[in-house]
Amino acid sequence: MTHEIINCDNNDYLHDASNLNERWDVAFADPPDNIDLGYDVLKDRVSEIDYYNACRNWITRILRVADTLWWSFNAKHTAMMGSILYHMIDVEYKPCVQVFTFGQHNNHDLGNNHRPCWRISNKGECKLYPEQVKVPSWRQLNGDKRAKPGGRVPGDVYWHPDDEVFDHPRVTGNSKQRRAFHPTQLHEDLVERCIKLTTKEGARVLDPFGGTGTTLRVCKKINRSCTLLELSPSYCEHVAAEHSLPVQKYGIPA
């Protein structure tokens, strides 16, 4: 498999990739949440209209180069995402959600214990391989002879194995997956499930918000090629050191 780490502004890269007819089978995107997290070179607090426009532009540009896009976002933006996709008439989407077994504590209201992860594609372009993500059914787990062999395709909520879906906790400070150089991180099993549902081995995967390199680690594990785009030179160097890969620069002075 071929893996790339590219230090760039993803808008510039995606624009040029589209003009060059570059294609990826699937993109997995975990964009900034606009909640003032402490990224090293990115401002994570802009106006609501600027954030709306940024997300709409990212989704549009990614779908020009990828058949399918997985878009993980903060639950507070659910209505905004619905508005964006409602006005994209040639797009179809499947709302899925990650539910945390270790949620955020809140003394004043209900805590945020879920994160939407929506599958978006241009109409007719989404390819699905459900046989690759089957899990044991309740009947299999409980020794019921009526259980069909091979398990079943899980639901659209990533939660608990007894519900025939996955348990993907938040990646907090005590997690073995945690990379402390970055303020936020998704669970590798969540990314793996999404990629395996929408690609076969050997496929090309794009991550426009490279972060800690979660998508790259998953792609190496399940035999997919990965192109990682990341604005921060520091984050790129951390990921490159972990995987013994060079950092390519695109549109950014060396």
N, C-alpha and C positions, 0 to 999 in steps of 0.2 A: 504494500500500500504506500501511496505517496502522501506525505503530510507537510503542510506549509503553515508557517507563522508569519503573518504580514502586518507590520506596523504601518497603519494608515488611517485616514478618515474614511469610514466605511461608505459614506455617501459618494465620495470621489471614486472609490474602487468599484462600487456597484454600478455607477453610471458608465464607467469605461468598460466594465465586464459585459454589460448589456450591449453596448455598441459593438463589441468584439464577438458577440454571440456565444459567450461562455455559458455553460450550463452545469448546474448541480442537481442531483436527484432530490435532495431535501435540504432545507435549512433549519437549524435550531437556533432560536434567538431569545435571549434573556436581556432585554434592553434596560437602561436605567429607569428607575421607578418614579423619578421626580419627587423624592421625599428627603432630599438634602443629605444623602449618604456621602461619606468622605472619600470619594475617588480622588486619585492624585492629580489628574489633568482635566477631568471633566466636571463641569458644573451641573450638579444634580438638583437644580431648582430653577425652573423657568416658569413663565406664566402658563395657565391652563391652555390657552389657545396655541401658544408656541409648542407645548408638549403634544397637543392634539395633532398639529401639523407635522411635527417631527415623526410621530408614530405612523401617520398616514403615508408620509413620504417613504419611510423605511419599508413598510409593508409593500407598497407599490413597487419599489425598486427591487426588493428581494424576489417578488413573484415574477419579475421579468427574467430572472436568471435561475430560478429553482422551481421544480414542479410542485413542491409542497413546502409549507412553512409551519413550523411549530413556534407559537408565540407565547412565552411565559411572561405574565405581568402581575402587578400588584392588584389585589381585588378591588381597591378603591376606584380603579379605572375601568371597571366592567361596563358601565353605561357608556363611557366614552368609546370603548372598543366596539360595542354594539352599533353605535352611531357611525363609526368609520366604515365598518363592513356593510352596514345597511345601504350606504351610498356607493359601494363598489359592486355594481350590478353583475359583473362577470365573475364574481368570486363566490365560492361556497366554503362553508366552514363547519367544524364539529366542535362545540364547546366541551372541553374536558376540564377537570379540576384536580389539583393535588391537595389532599387534606392532611394536615400535619398531626402526627401522634404527639408531638411536643410543640404545642402552639405558643403564641405570644401572650403573656400575662397582662391583664388590664383590670385595674381596680374600679374603673369608672363606667365601663360598658362591656359588651361581649368582646372577647379577644379575637384577633384575626387568626383563624386556624385553617385557612385555605389559601391557595394561590391558583388562579385560572391558568390553564395551559391549552390554548386553542389551536386546532389544526386548520390551516387555511390553505386554499389552493385555487388556482384558476379553474373554472368549470371544466370537468372532464379530464383534468390532468393528474388528479391524486391517484397514486398506485398504493394498494394495500396488500399486506402479506400477513393475515391474521394467524396463520399456522405457526409463525415465528414467535408469537407472544402468548400462546395458550398457557393457562395455569390450571392446577388441579381443581376440579369441581368440588362442591360440598360433599356430593355423594362419594367421590373418590377418597376424600380425606376421612370420611366416616365409614368406609368399608361397605357401602351400599352396592350390592351386586348389579343394580340397574345402571350404575355409572357407565357412561360412554368412555371408551379408552381414548387417551390423548388429551384429556382435559377440555377446557372451554375457553373461548375468547373472553377476556375480562371486560368489565364495564368501563365507563368513561370517568370514573372517580378512582383516583389512586389512593387507596386507604388501607384495608385490612384483609389478609388472606381468607378469613372466614366469609367475607363477602365476595370472594373470587376476584379481588383486585389487589393491587400492591400497596404495601406500607412503605412510604417514602418520607421519613422524618426530615425536618429542617436540618441543614448542615450547620450546626452550632459549634461553639468553641471547643467542645470536648469530642467532636467527631474525628475519626481517623482520616476522613476525607478532607478535612478543613485545611485550607491554605491561608495562613494568617496575613499574607501581604495584601489581601483584597477584602473589602467590607462585606461582600455577600457571595453566596455560592449555592447552586442547585445540587440535588442529590444525583449521583451518577446512575442509579437504577432508573430514575425517572427519565433521564435523557436516553438511556439505553432502550427502554420500552418504546419510546416515541420513534426512535430511529429504526428499530427492528420492525415496527409495524408498517413503515413506509418505504423501506429499502431492502434490497438483497445484498449479500456479501459482494464486495468490490465496488459498491456505489460510491458516489462523490457526495460528501456532506459539507455544508457551509455553516460556519458560525460567525455572524457579523459582529458579535460582542464577546470577544474571546475570553476576557476575564481571567480566571484561574486555569483555563485549559480543560474544563470538564469534558467538553465535547470531544476534544482530541484524545483524552484518556479513554473515553468510551469507544471511539472509532478504532483505536489500536486494539482494544479488547475484542471487538466483534468484526474485525476485518473490513472496515470501510476507510476510504481516503478522506482526509479532513483538511479543509482550508479555514484557518483561524484568522479573523481580522480583529485587530485591537489597536485603539488609539494611543494607549499608554506605552511608551518605550520600556518602562520599568516592569509592567506586567508581562510584556512580551519576553523580556530577558528572563524572568522567573520561569515562565513556561518552557522557554527554549532550553534553559539549564536542566530542567527536569527530564526533558526528552532528548537531549543532545542534538538539537536541531538549530540551524541558523535562523536568524531573524531577517526577513526581507523588508525593505523599506519601499513604500509606494507613495509618491507624492509628498514625502516628508524628507527634509534635508538630512543627509547622513551626519 
